[in-house]
Amino acid sequence: MIRAKQVPARLGWAWVTRGIALLRKEPMLWMAMAFLYLAFAMLLELIPFIGWLILALFTPILMLGALSVSAEVDGPGLPADAVPTPPAERNFGTGAAWRAWTGYLRALLLRAAQRLIQGFSEEEKLLPIMVVSTLLLGGLVVIRILAALLKVDKLDASGLITMVGSGVSPSVWLMTLLGLAIVLTLEVLLIMAFLYTVPLILYRREHPLPAIESSFGATLNNLGAFALFGGAFTLTVEVMRTLFHYFFFPFDYLAFLAIGLVALPVFIAGLYASYQDLYPSRNA
């Protein structure tokens, strides 16, 4: 099993800033990939019961493609034809400008889709990633079942505050709070176990179970750094959820996309940066 380094807690914020720097190098490709993933996630959200299962199953494979982009942007750079050149025409009052820009956006989304799904063509890495996806899906299902049994599966922060302020018996909301704490703890442990599985398979050709063990050890030994790194994105997710809840259609989806188009690439690029610090010796 490959063991990770122990790093100072301050590096957690450095990973966020390095993720922003990698986003700024190729912003259009990054945001196009984020748009496709978020659109895919929103479509699956419309499918009752199994939509989130499909998303959990395919996310590690899509991460394989996104992390490959991180390595190229941080290293030799993308190939010359990786991102189409924006049209020079800026006068959107003309039909020629609209045709040029719609053609550019189609080409950009096509290139982004090709980069995201390139993991499906890498047979050597696809099988380990599918094993990881299956194990991750199993863990999520167990946590969802437990959350339903504890009656906290649909409870968020605002719902908990409402419960506390509504005169419900303290014994009731304390048990609810305990159940929520159990579920959140299991979710954090699951994230710790799977966070670096895809990078380890991609860059080190590690096997799934050793990758899971190494990922858990890396996060456990660097809790301070991950508290900063994960806390930034946890806060972002909560802002997205709050805006989505309070805005009306279509502004809820527009706000979700606007934040996600930046936050998702920064997270993936930041994850790549953290991998570089934790596993510095060999990068295949």
PAZAPA-4460 file (N, C-alpha, C; in steps of 0.05 Angstrom, whole numbers, plus 32768, in hexadecimal, padded with zeros to 4 digits):
% residues 284
    n_x    n_y    n_z   ca_x   ca_y   ca_z    c_x    c_y    c_z   seq   type   mol
   8011   7FE8   8000   8000   8000   8000   8011   8019   8000     1      M     A
   800A   802D   7FF0   8019   8046   7FEF   8010   8058   8006     2      I     A
   8023   8062   8015   801C   8073   802C   8021   8090   8025     3      R     A
   800F   80A1   802F   8010   80BE   802A   8021   80CC   803F     4      A     A
   802C   80E3   8037   803A   80F4   8049   8027   8102   805D     5      K     A
   8033   810C   8073   8024   811D   8085   802C   813A   807F     6      Q     A
   8019   814B   807B   801E   8167   8073   8012   817A   8087     7      V     A
   801C   8193   8088   8011   81A7   809A   7FF4   81AD   8093     8      P     A
   7FE4   81B5   80A7   7FC8   81BB   80A3   7FC4   81D2   8090     9      A     A
   7FD7   81E5   8090   7FD3   81FD   807F   7FD2   81F6   8061    10      R     A
   7FDC   81DF   8059   7FDB   81D7   803D   7FBE   81D3   8033    11      L     A
   7FAC   81CF   8045   7F90   81CB   803D   7F86   81E2   802D    12      G     A
   7F8C   81FB   8036   7F83   8212   8027   7F94   8216   800E    13      W     A
   7FAE   820E   800F   7FBF   8210   7FF8   7FB4   81FE   7FE1    14      A     A
   7FA8   81E7   7FE8   7F9D   81D6   7FD3   7F86   81E4   7FC5    15      W     A
   7F76   81F4   7FD4   7F60   8203   7FC8   7F6B   8218   7FB4    16      V     A
   7F80   8226   7FBD   7F8B   823B   7FAC   7F99   822F   7F94    17      T     A
   7FA6   8218   7F97   7FB2   820B   7F80   7F9D   8201   7F6C    18      R     A
   7F86   81F8   7F77   7F70   81F0   7F66   7F66   8208   7F56    19      G     A
   7F64   821F   7F62   7F5C   8237   7F54   7F70   823E   7F3E    20      I     A
   7F8A   823B   7F44   7F9E   8241   7F30   7F9C   822E   7F18    21      A     A
   7F96   8215   7F1C   7F94   8202   7F06   7F7A   8208   7EF6    22      L     A
   7F65   8210   7F04   7F4D   8218   7EF6   7F52   8230   7EE3    23      L     A
   7F62   8243   7EEC   7F67   825B   7EDD   7F78   8255   7EC4    24      R     A
   7F87   823F   7EC4   7F97   8238   7EAD   7F86   822F   7E95    25      K     A
   7F70   8221   7E9A   7F5F   8218   7E85   7F42   821A   7E8D    26      E     A
   7F38   8233   7E92   7F1E   8236   7E9E   7F07   822B   7E8D    27      P     A
   7F08   822F   7E73   7EF2   8227   7E62   7EEE   8208   7E62    28      M     A
   7F04   81F9   7E60   7F02   81DC   7E60   7EF8   81D2   7E7C    29      L     A
   7F03   81DE   7E91   7EFB   81D6   7EAC   7EDD   81DB   7EB0    30      W     A
   7ED4   81F2   7EA9   7EB8   81F9   7EAD   7EA5   81E9   7E9B    31      M     A
   7EAF   81E2   7E83   7E9E   81D2   7E72   7E9B   81B6   7E7D    32      A     A
   7EB1   81AA   7E88   7EAF   8190   7E95   7E9D   8191   7EAE    33      M     A
   7E9F   81A7   7EBD   7E8E   81AA   7ED5   7E71   81AC   7ECD    34      A     A
   7E6B   81BB   7EB7   7E50   81BE   7EAE   7E44   81A3   7EA6    35      F     A
   7E53   8193   7E97   7E49   8179   7E8F   7E43   8167   7EA7    36      L     A
   7E55   8167   7EBA   7E51   8157   7ED2   7E38   8160   7EE1    37      Y     A
   7E36   817A   7EE6   7E20   8185   7EF5   7E05   8180   7EE7    38      L     A
   7E06   8183   7ECC   7DED   817E   7EBD   7DE6   8161   7EBF    39      A     A
   7DFA   814F   7EBE   7DF5   8132   7EC1   7DE9   812D   7EDC    40      F     A
   7DF4   813A   7EF1   7DEA   8135   7F0C   7DCE   813F   7F10    41      A     A
   7DC7   8156   7F04   7DAC   8161   7F06   7D98   8150   7EF7    42      M     A
   7DA0   8145   7EE1   7D8E   8133   7ED2   7D89   8119   7EE2    43      L     A
   7D9E   810F   7EEE   7D9B   80F6   7EFE   7D8A   80FB   7F17    44      L     A
   7D8B   8114   7F21   7D7B   811B   7F38   7D5D   8118   7F33    45      E     A
   7D55   811A   7F1A   7D39   8117   7F12   7D30   80FA   7F12    46      L     A
   7D42   80E7   7F13   7D3B   80CB   7F13   7D38   80C1   7F30    47      I     A
   7D20   80BA   7F38   7D1C   80B2   7F54   7D2C   8099   7F5B    48      P     A
   7D36   8098   7F73   7D42   8080   7F80   7D5D   8079   7F74    49      F     A
   7D60   8078   7F5A   7D79   806E   7F4F   7D8B   8083   7F43    50      I     A
   7D81   809C   7F41   7D91   80B1   7F34   7DAB   80B6   7F42    51      G     A
   7DAB   80B8   7F5C   7DC3   80BE   7F6B   7DD5   80A5   7F6B    52      W     A
   7DCA   808D   7F69   7DDB   8075   7F67   7DEB   8075   7F4E    53      L     A
   7DDF   807D   7F38   7DED   807E   7F1E   7E03   8093   7F20    54      I     A
   7DFD   80AA   7F2C   7E12   80BF   7F2E   7E29   80B6   7F3F    55      L     A
   7E24   80A8   7F55   7E3A   809E   7F66   7E4A   8089   7F57    56      A     A
   7E3E   8079   7F46   7E4C   8064   7F38   7E5E   8070   7F23    57      L     A
   7E56   8086   7F15   7E66   8091   7EFF   7E79   80A7   7F08    58      F     A
   7E75   80B3   7F1F   7E87   80C9   7F27   7EA4   80C1   7F28    59      T     A
   7EAC   80AB   7F34   7EC9   80A4   7F34   7ED5   80A2   7F18    60      P     A
   7EC5   8097   7F05   7ECF   8094   7EE9   7ED3   80B0   7EDC    61      I     A
   7EC0   80C2   7EE1   7EC2   80DD   7ED6   7ED9   80EC   7EE4    62      L     A
   7EDE   80E6   7EFD   7EF5   80F3   7F0B   7F0F   80EB   7EFE    63      M     A
   7F10   80D3   7EF4   7F28   80C9   7EE6   7F30   80DC   7ECF    64      L     A
   7F1C   80E4   7EBF   7F22   80F6   7EA9   7F29   8112   7EB3    65      G     A
   7F1B   811C   7EC8   7F20   8137   7ED2   7F3B   8139   7EDF    66      A     A
   7F44   8124   7EED   7F5E   8125   7EF9   7F74   8123   7EE5    67      L     A
   7F6F   8116   7ECE   7F83   8115   7EB9   7F87   8132   7EAE    68      S     A
   7F72   8141   7EAC   7F74   815D   7EA3   7F85   816D   7EB7    69      V     A
   7F81   8168   7ED1   7F90   8176   7EE5   7FAE   8171   7EE1    70      S     A
   7FB6   8158   7EDC   7FD2   8152   7ED9   7FDE   815F   7EC0    71      A     A
   7FCE   8160   7EAB   7FD8   816D   7E92   7FDA   818B   7E95    72      E     A
   7FC7   8197   7EA1   7FC7   81B4   7EA5   7FDE   81BC   7EB7    73      V     A
   7FE3   81AC   7ECC   7FF9   81B2   7EDF   8014   81AC   7ED4    74      D     A
   8015   819A   7EC0   802F   8191   7EB5   8035   819C   7E9A    75      G     A
   8034   818B   7E85   803B   8193   7E6A   8027   81A5   7E5D    76      P     A
   800F   81A6   7E67   7FFA   81B6   7E5A   7FE9   81A4   7E48    77      G     A
   7FD2   81AD   7E42   7FC0   819E   7E31   7FC9   819F   7E14    78      L     A
   7FC2   818B   7E04   7FC8   818C   7DE7   7FBC   81A5   7DDA    79      P     A
   7FC7   81AD   7DC4   7FBF   81C5   7DB7   7FA1   81C5   7DAF    80      A     A
   7F97   81AD   7DA8   7F7C   81AA   7D9F   7F68   81A2   7DB5    81      D     A
   7F72   81A3   7DCF   7F61   819A   7DE5   7F4A   81AD   7DEA    82      A     A
   7F4E   81C7   7DE5   7F39   81DB   7DEA   7F36   81EC   7DD1    83      V     A
   7F1E   81EE   7DC6   7F1A   81FE   7DAE   7F1F   821C   7DB3    84      P     A
   7F27   822A   7D9E   7F2D   8247   7DA1   7F13   8257   7D9F    85      T     A
   7F0E   8269   7DB2   7EF6   8279   7DB1   7EF5   828A   7D98    86      P     A
   7EDD   828F   7D8D   7EDB   82A0   7D76   7EE4   82BD   7D7C    87      P     A
   7EEF   82CA   7D68   7EF7   82E6   7D6B   7EDF   82F9   7D6B    88      A     A
   7ECA   82F1   7D5E   7EB2   8302   7D5B   7EA5   8306   7D76    89      E     A
   7EA1   8320   7D7D   7E94   8327   7D97   7E7A   8336   7D93    90      R     A
   7E72   833B   7D7A   7E5A   834A   7D75   7E43   8336   7D73    91      N     A
   7E36   8332   7D8A   7E21   831D   7D8C   7E07   8325   7D7F    92      F     A
   7E06   833C   7D73   7DEE   8344   7D65   7DED   8339   7D49    93      G     A
   7E02   832B   7D41   7E02   8320   7D26   7DFE   8301   7D27    94      T     A
   7DF1   82F7   7D13   7DED   82DA   7D12   7E07   82CA   7D10    95      G     A
   7E1B   82D6   7D02   7E35   82C8   7CFF   7E42   82C4   7D1A    96      A     A
   7E40   82D8   7D2B   7E4C   82D6   7D46   7E3F   82C0   7D56    97      A     A
   7E24   82BF   7D55   7E16   82AA   7D64   7E1D   828E   7D5A    98      W     A
   7E1F   828B   7D40   7E26   8271   7D35   7E43   826A   7D3D    99      R     A
   7E55   827D   7D3D   7E70   8277   7D44   7E72   826F   7D62   100      A     A
   7E64   827D   7D73   7E65   8277   7D90   7E57   825E   7D97   101      W     A
   7E40   8258   7D8A   7E32   823F   7D90   7E43   8227   7D87   102      T     A
   7E51   822B   7D70   7E63   8216   7D66   7E7A   8212   7D79   103      G     A
   7E84   8228   7D84   7E9A   8226   7D97   7E91   8217   7DB1   104      Y     A
   7E7A   821E   7DBB   7E70   8211   7DD3   7E6B   81F4   7DCF   105      L     A
   7E60   81EC   7DB8   7E5C   81D0   7DB2   7E77   81C1   7DB1   106      R     A
   7E8B   81CD   7DA4   7EA5   81C0   7DA3   7EB1   81BE   7DBF   107      A     A
   7EAE   81D3   7DCF   7EB9   81D3   7DEA   7EAC   81BD   7DFB   108      L     A
   7E92   81BB   7DFA   7E84   81A6   7E0A   7E8B   818A   7E00   109      L     A
   7E8F   8187   7DE6   7E98   816D   7DDB   7EB3   8166   7DE5   110      L     A
   7EC6   8179   7DE5   7EE1   8173   7DEF   7EE0   816D   7E0D   111      R     A
   7ECF   817B   7E1C   7ECD   8177   7E39   7EC1   815B   7E3E   112      A     A
   7EAD   8153   7E2E   7EA1   8138   7E31   7EB6   8123   7E2B   113      A     A
   7EC6   8127   7E17   7EDB   8113   7E10   7EEF   8110   7E26   114      Q     A
   7EF6   8126   7E33   7F09   8125   7E49   7EFD   8117   7E61   115      R     A
   7EE4   811C   7E67   7ED7   8110   7E7E   7ED4   80F2   7E7B   116      L     A
   7ECE   80E9   7E64   7EC8   80CC   7E60   7EE0   80BC   7E57   117      I     A
   7EF8   80C9   7E56   7F0F   80BB   7E4C   7F16   80A3   7E5E   118      Q     A
   7F0D   80A3   7E77   7F13   808D   7E89   7F07   8073   7E7F   119      G     A
   7EF1   8074   7E6F   7EE4   805C   7E65   7EF6   804E   7E50   120      F     A
   7F09   805C   7E45   7F1A   8050   7E31   7F34   8045   7E3D   121      S     A
   7F39   804B   7E56   7F52   8041   7E63   7F4B   8027   7E72   122      E     A
   7F4D   8011   7E64   7F44   7FF7   7E6F   7F54   7FEF   7E87   123      E     A
   7F6E   7FF6   7E88   7F7E   7FEE   7E9F   7F74   7FFB   7EB9   124      E     A
   7F69   8013   7EB7   7F60   8022   7ECF   7F42   8020   7ED3   125      K     A
   7F34   8019   7EBE   7F17   8018   7EC0   7F0C   8004   7ED4   126      L     A
   7F17   7FEC   7ED3   7F0E   7FD7   7EE6   7F12   7FDE   7F03   127      L     A
   7F2B   7FE7   7F0B   7F2E   7FF0   7F27   7F1B   8007   7F2E   128      P     A
   7F17   801A   7F1C   7F05   8030   7F22   7EE8   8026   7F26   129      I     A
   7EE0   8012   7F15   7EC5   8007   7F18   7EC2   7FF9   7F33   130      M     A
   7ED7   7FEB   7F3C   7ED6   7FDF   7F57   7ED3   7FF4   7F6C   131      V     A
   7EE2   800A   7F6A   7EE0   8020   7F7D   7EC3   802C   7F7C   132      V     A
   7EB9   8030   7F64   7E9E   803B   7F61   7E89   8029   7F6F   133      S     A
   7E8C   800F   7F6B   7E79   7FFC   7F77   7E7A   7FFD   7F96   134      T     A
   7E93   7FFD   7FA0   7E96   7FFE   7FBE   7E8C   8018   7FC9   135      L     A
   7E91   802E   7FBB   7E87   8048   7FC3   7E68   8048   7FC3   136      L     A
   7E5D   803D   7FAE   7E40   803C   7FAC   7E34   802C   7FC3   137      L     A
   7E41   8015   7FC9   7E37   8005   7FE0   7E38   8014   7FFA   138      G     A
   7E4E   8023   7FFF   7E50   8033   8017   7E3A   8048   8019   139      G     A
   7E35   8056   8003   7E20   806A   8002   7E04   805F   8007   140      L     A
   7DFF   8047   7FFC   7DE5   803A   8000   7DE1   8034   801E   141      V     A
   7DF6   8029   802A   7DF4   8022   8047   7DEF   803B   8058   142      V     A
   7DFD   8051   8051   7DF9   806A   8060   7DDD   8075   805C   143      I     A
   7DD3   8073   8043   7DB8   807D   803D   7DA3   806D   804C   144      R     A
   7DA7   8053   804D   7D94   8041   805C   7D94   8048   807A   145      I     A
   7DAC   804C   8085   7DAF   8053   80A1   7DA2   806E   80A6   146      L     A
   7DA6   8081   8095   7D9A   809C   8098   7D7C   809A   8098   147      A     A
   7D71   8089   8086   7D54   8086   8086   7D49   8079   809F   148      A     A
   7D58   8066   80A9   7D50   8059   80C2   7D51   806C   80DA   149      L     A
   7D64   807E   80DA   7D67   8092   80EF   7D56   80AA   80EA   150      L     A
   7D48   80AB   80D3   7D36   80C1   80CC   7D45   80DB   80C9   151      K     A
   7D5D   80DB   80BE   7D6C   80F3   80B9   7D74   80F6   809C   152      V     A
   7D68   80E5   808B   7D70   80E5   806F   7D68   80FE   8060   153      D     A
   7D53   810C   8069   7D4A   8125   805C   7D4E   813D   806E   154      K     A
   7D5E   813B   8082   7D62   8151   8095   7D7B   8161   808E   155      L     A
   7D78   817B   808D   7D8F   818C   8089   7D91   81A0   80A0   156      D     A
   7DA4   81B3   809F   7DA8   81C5   80B5   7D90   81D6   80BB   157      A     A
   7D82   81E0   80A7   7D6A   81F0   80AB   7D54   81E0   80B8   158      S     A
   7D52   81C6   80AF   7D3D   81B5   80BB   7D43   81AF   80D8   159      G     A
   7D5C   81AC   80DF   7D63   81A7   80FB   7D5D   81BF   810C   160      L     A
   7D64   81D7   8102   7D5E   81F0   8111   7D40   81F3   8115   161      I     A
   7D31   81ED   8101   7D14   81EF   8103   7D09   81DC   8118   162      T     A
   7D15   81C3   8119   7D0C   81AF   812C   7D12   81B9   8149   163      M     A
   7D2A   81C4   814D   7D32   81CD   8168   7D20   81E4   8171   164      V     A
   7D19   81F6   815E   7D09   820D   8165   7CEB   8209   8165   165      G     A
   7CE2   81F1   815F   7CC5   81ED   815D   7CB9   81E1   8176   166      S     A
   7CC8   81DF   818B   7CBD   81D5   81A4   7CBD   81B7   81A6   167      G     A
   7CCB   81A9   8194   7CCD   818C   8196   7CDD   8184   81AF   168      V     A
   7CD6   816E   81BB   7CE4   8165   81D3   7D02   8162   81CF   169      S     A
   7D12   816C   81E2   7D30   816A   81DE   7D39   814D   81D9   170      P     A
   7D2C   813A   81E5   7D34   811E   81E1   7D32   8116   81C3   171      S     A
   7D1E   8122   81B6   7D19   811B   8199   7D2F   8127   8188   172      V     A
   7D34   8142   818B   7D47   814E   8179   7D64   8147   8181   173      W     A
   7D68   813F   819A   7D83   8135   81A1   7D89   811B   8194   174      L     A
   7D75   8109   8193   7D78   80EF   8185   7D7C   80F4   8167   175      M     A
   7D6D   8107   815C   7D70   810E   8140   7D8C   8118   813A   176      T     A
   7D96   812A   814C   7DB0   8135   8149   7DC6   811F   814B   177      L     A
   7DC1   810C   815D   7DD4   80F5   815F   7DD4   80E4   8146   178      L     A
   7DBC   80DF   813B   7DBA   80D0   8122   7DC8   80DE   810B   179      G     A
   7DC4   80F9   810A   7DD0   8108   80F5   7DEF   8108   80F7   180      L     A
   7DF9   8109   8110   7E16   8108   8115   7E21   80EE   810C   181      A     A
   7E13   80D8   8111   7E1C   80BD   8109   7E1E   80BC   80EA   182      I     A
   7E09   80C5   80DD   7E09   80C4   80C0   7E1F   80D5   80B4   183      V     A
   7E22   80EE   80BE   7E37   8100   80B4   7E53   80F4   80B8   184      L     A
   7E57   80E7   80CF   7E71   80DB   80D5   7E77   80C4   80C1   185      T     A
   7E63   80B4   80BC   7E67   809F   80A8   7E6C   80AA   808C   186      L     A
   7E5F   80BF   8085   7E64   80CC   806B   7E80   80D6   8069   187      E     A
   7E8A   80E3   807E   7EA5   80ED   807F   7EB9   80D6   807C   188      V     A
   7EB5   80C0   808B   7EC6   80A9   808A   7EC7   809D   806E   189      L     A
   7EAF   809D   8061   7EAE   8092   8045   7EBE   80A4   8032   190      L     A
   7EBB   80BE   8035   7ECA   80D1   8024   7EE8   80CD   8029   191      I     A
   7EF0   80CA   8042   7F0D   80C6   8048   7F17   80AD   803B   192      M     A
   7F07   8098   803A   7F10   807E   802F   7F12   807F   8011   193      A     A
   7F02   808F   8003   7F01   808E   7FE6   7F0D   80A7   7FD8   194      F     A
   7F15   80BB   7FE7   7F1D   80D4   7FDB   7F35   80D1   7FC8   195      L     A
   7F48   80C1   7FCF   7F60   80BF   7FBE   7F62   80A5   7FAF   196      Y     A
   7F4C   8096   7FAE   7F4D   807D   7F9F   7F51   8081   7F81   197      T     A
   7F43   8095   7F76   7F45   809A   7F59   7F61   80A4   7F52   198      V     A
   7F6C   80B8   7F61   7F88   80C1   7F5A   7F9C   80AA   7F5D   199      P     A
   7F99   8099   7F71   7FAC   8084   7F75   7FAB   806F   7F5F   200      L     A
   7F93   806A   7F55   7F90   8057   7F3F   7F9B   8064   7F25   201      I     A
   7F95   807E   7F22   7F9D   808C   7F09   7FBB   8090   7F08   202      L     A
   7FC8   8099   7F1D   7FE4   80A1   7F1C   7FF7   808A   7F26   203      Y     A
   7FED   8079   7F38   7FFE   8064   7F43   7FF6   8048   7F3B   204      R     A
   7FE0   8045   7F2C   7FD5   802B   7F24   7FD1   8019   7F3D   205      R     A
   7FC8   8025   7F52   7FC3   8016   7F6B   7FAA   8005   7F68   206      E     A
   7FA8   7FEF   7F78   7F90   7FDF   7F78   7F7B   7FEC   7F8A   207      H     A
   7F62   7FE5   7F86   7F4C   7FF3   7F95   7F4F   7FF2   7FB3   208      P     A
   7F51   7FDA   7FBF   7F51   7FD9   7FDC   7F69   7FE6   7FE9   209      L     A
   7F82   7FE2   7FDE   7F98   7FF2   7FE9   7F95   8010   7FE5   210      P     A
   7F88   8018   7FCF   7F83   8035   7FCA   7F70   8040   7FDF   211      A     A
   7F5C   8031   7FE6   7F49   8039   7FFB   7F57   803C   8016   212      I     A
   7F67   8028   801C   7F76   8029   8036   7F89   8041   8036   213      E     A
   7F97   8046   8020   7FAA   805C   801F   7F9C   8077   8020   214      S     A
   7F85   8079   8013   7F75   8092   8014   7F6C   8098   8030   215      S     A
   7F62   8084   803E   7F59   8088   8059   7F70   8091   806B   216      F     A
   7F87   8084   8068   7F9E   808B   8078   7FA8   80A7   8072   217      G     A
   7FA7   80AF   8058   7FB0   80CA   8051   7F9F   80E0   805D   218      A     A
   7F85   80DC   805D   7F72   80F0   8068   7F73   80F0   8087   219      T     A
   7F75   80D8   8092   7F76   80D5   80B0   7F8F   80E3   80BB   220      L     A
   7FA5   80E0   80AE   7FBE   80EC   80B8   7FC1   810A   80B1   221      N     A
   7FAE   8114   80A2   7FB0   8131   809A   7F94   813E   809E   222      N     A
   7F89   8139   80B6   7F6E   8143   80BB   7F6D   8162   80BA   223      L     A
   7F82   816F   80C4   7F82   818C   80C4   7F80   8198   80A8   224      G     A
   7F91   818D   8096   7F91   8197   807A   7F76   8191   806D   225      A     A
   7F6B   817A   8072   7F52   8173   8066   7F3A   8181   8072   226      F     A
   7F3D   818A   808B   7F28   819A   8097   7F26   81B5   8088   227      A     A
   7F3D   81C1   8081   7F3D   81DA   8072   7F33   81D5   8055   228      L     A
   7F3E   81C1   8048   7F38   81BC   802C   7F1A   81B4   8029   229      F     A
   7F12   81A0   8039   7EF6   8197   8037   7EE2   81AB   8042   230      G     A
   7EEB   81BB   8056   7ED8   81CF   8061   7ED1   81E4   804D   231      G     A
   7EE4   81EC   803C   7EDE   8200   8028   7EC9   81F7   8015   232      A     A
   7ECA   81DE   800D   7EB7   81D4   7FF9   7E9D   81CB   8007   233      F     A
   7E9E   81C3   8020   7E85   81BD   802F   7E75   81D6   8031   234      T     A
   7E82   81ED   8037   7E74   8206   803A   7E68   820E   801F   235      L     A
   7E77   820A   8009   7E6D   8210   7FEE   7E55   81FF   7FE8   236      T     A
   7E55   81E6   7FEE   7E3E   81D4   7FE9   7E26   81DE   7FF8   237      V     A
   7E2A   81E6   8011   7E13   81EF   8021   7E08   8209   8016   238      E     A
   7E19   821A   800C   7E0F   8233   7FFF   7DFF   822C   7FE6   239      V     A
   7E09   8218   7FD6   7DFA   8210   7FBE   7DDF   8204   7FC6   240      M     A
   7DDE   81F4   7FDA   7DC5   81E7   7FE3   7DB2   81FC   7FED   241      R     A
   7DBC   8210   7FFC   7DAA   8225   8006   7D9E   8236   7FF0   242      T     A
   7DAF   823E   7FDD   7DA5   824E   7FC6   7D92   823E   7FB5   243      L     A
   7D97   8224   7FB2   7D85   8213   7FA2   7D6A   8211   7FB0   244      F     A
   7D6B   8210   7FCA   7D52   820D   7FDA   7D41   8226   7FD9   245      H     A
   7D4E   823E   7FDA   7D3F   8257   7FDE   7D39   8265   7FC3   246      Y     A
   7D47   825F   7FAE   7D42   826C   7F95   7D2C   825D   7F85   247      F     A
   7D1F   826C   7F74   7D0A   8260   7F63   7D17   8258   7F48   248      F     A
   7D0A   8245   7F3B   7D12   823D   7F20   7D10   8254   7F0D   249      F     A
   7D24   825A   7EFC   7D3C   824A   7EF7   7D54   8254   7F06   250      P     A
   7D50   8268   7F19   7D67   8274   7F26   7D74   8260   7F39   251      F     A
   7D65   824C   7F43   7D72   8238   7F55   7D87   8228   7F45   252      D     A
   7D80   8220   7F2D   7D93   8210   7F1D   7DAA   8222   7F13   253      Y     A
   7DA4   823B   7F0C   7DB9   824D   7F03   7DCD   8253   7F19   254      L     A
   7DC4   8257   7F32   7DD6   825B   7F48   7DE7   8242   7F4E   255      A     A
   7DDA   822B   7F4C   7DE7   8211   7F50   7DFE   820E   7F3C   256      F     A
   7DF8   8214   7F22   7E0C   8211   7F0D   7E22   8226   7F10   257      L     A
   7E1A   823E   7F16   7E2E   8254   7F17   7E44   824E   7F2C   258      A     A
   7E3B   8244   7F43   7E4F   823D   7F58   7E5D   8223   7F51   259      I     A
   7E4F   8210   7F48   7E5A   81F6   7F42   7E6F   81F6   7F2B   260      G     A
   7E6B   8208   7F18   7E7E   820A   7F01   7E9A   8211   7F0B   261      L     A
   7E9C   821F   7F21   7EB5   8227   7F2C   7EBE   8214   7F42   262      V     A
   7EAC   820D   7F55   7EB3   81FD   7F6C   7EBC   81E1   7F65   263      A     A
   7EAE   81D5   7F51   7EB5   81B9   7F4A   7ED0   81B6   7F3E   264      L     A
   7ED8   81C7   7F2A   7EF3   81C5   7F20   7F09   81CB   7F35   265      P     A
   7F03   81DF   7F47   7F17   81E6   7F5C   7F1A   81CE   7F6F   266      V     A
   7F04   81C0   7F74   7F07   81A8   7F86   7F18   8192   7F79   267      F     A
   7F12   818C   7F5F   7F21   8177   7F52   7F3E   817F   7F4F   268      I     A
   7F44   8197   7F46   7F5F   81A0   7F44   7F6D   81A2   7F5F   269      A     A
   7F5E   81AA   7F73   7F69   81AB   7F8E   7F6F   818F   7F99   270      G     A
   7F5E   817C   7F92   7F63   8160   7F9A   7F7D   8156   7F8C   271      L     A
   7F80   815D   7F73   7F99   8156   7F65   7FB1   8162   7F73   272      Y     A
   7FAF   817C   7F7B   7FC5   8189   7F88   7FCB   817C   7FA3   273      A     A
   7FB7   8174   7FB2   7FBB   8166   7FCB   7FC8   814B   7FC7   274      S     A
   7FC0   813D   7FB2   7FCD   8123   7FAC   7FEB   8127   7FA7   275      Y     A
   7FF2   813D   7F99   800E   8142   7F92   801E   8146   7FAC   276      Q     A
   8012   8153   7FC0   8020   8157   7FD9   8022   813E   7FEB   277      D     A
   800D   812E   7FEA   800B   8117   7FFB   801A   80FF   7FF0   278      L     A
   801B   80FD   7FD5   8028   80E6   7FC8   803D   80F1   7FB4   279      Y     A
   8053   80FC   7FBD   8064   810B   7FAB   8079   80FB   7F9B   280      P     A
   807E   80E3   7FA3   8096   80D5   7F99   8094   80CD   7F7B   281      S     A
   807E   80C1   7F73   807C   80B7   7F57   8061   80BF   7F4C   282      R     A
   8060   80CA   7F35   8047   80D2   7F28   8046   80C7   7F0C   283      N     A
   8038   80B0   7F09   8038   80A2   7EF0   8027   80B0   7EDB   284      A     A
***
